[in-house]
């Protein structure tokens, strides 16, 4: 694809994502963007306990090319190790959400950046399924990450 055509495609994609992000914000009174911001803040500040607390006790983490991690403790251990490798900064961009009675599916794009020098370490799509507990707390039940070339 020629550079000029690629730029046009990127502009169209960016402009198309603005209404989706706005719609995602209005999807639930609990504010979908706030849910994603909780995960991002805990990860980017290396708050291991805070990040683990966002997951249901029996949650599942599914990463491209990796085994499924089941349970809050195993997921917390995975992210703790990931935080220490290359000191990454993760940016989540919500593109859409689906609201249920006691669940919210939030999905969008992610980018992982080397905090020290700004190098892009990875990018792709993410999906978080948040469920509302009996005490009205939102927890991640399913956490999925896919790189564009992973199939």
Secondary structure, DSSP 4 states (H G I P E B T S, - for coil): --HHHHHHHHHHHHHHHHHHHHHHHHS-TT-HHHHHHHHHHHHHTT-HHHHHTTEEEEEEEEETTSPPEESHHHHHHHHHHHHHSTTEEEEEEEEEEEE-SSEEEEEEEEEEEETTT--EEEEEEEEEEEEE-TTS-EEEEEEEEEETT--
